[in-house]
Amino acid sequence: MNPTPRHAVFALVALCGLLVLPGGLISCSSPEGGGGPGEGWTEDIDAALKRAKETDRPVLLNFTGSDWCGWCVRLHKEVFSTDAFKSYADENLVLVTLDFPRRREQSAEIAKRNRALQRKYGIRGFPTIVVLDPSGKKLGTTGYVRGGPPAFLAQIKRITGR
């Protein structure tokens, strides 16, 4: 039986998971990207929720492996780094990065908080996008969406109803 494209993607993701060994010996992606802090992103979920309440905007949580996850890097390059996404986000979202790097140092406090949020929202793979309403209630989830900013933003608009 020939694998379908979906099976091929899962096989590739599984292979990448096996190849990314402790110590970063082999990686399936470049170390850049992932929707990291800066350019409107924060790592502080409490500050983000406060801002969301003040501005009546949903919160986009980006669970990412910025320095090892190929799909995370692709989402960053194809969507998060674009003017179309930045323009929409500036007007409509509060952005939070919850990173799980393997080769980059991260404070113990941030790593612990990110793991707790990973458990809270049941995150099993990367990238996973969780959208919260301004009060912190989960509205929905998505991940990498083919089609660049128009397709990704359409998915976010379906989740938020905005």
Secondary structure, DSSP 4 states (H G I P E B T S, - for coil): -PPPHHHHHHHHHHHHHHHS-TTSSS-SS-SS-SS-SBTTEES-HHHHHHHHHHHT--EEEEEE-TTT-HHHHHHIIIIITSHHHHHHHHHH-EEEEEE--SSS---HHHHHHHHHHHHHTT--SSSEEEEE-TTS-EEEEE---TTHHHHHHHHHHHHHT-
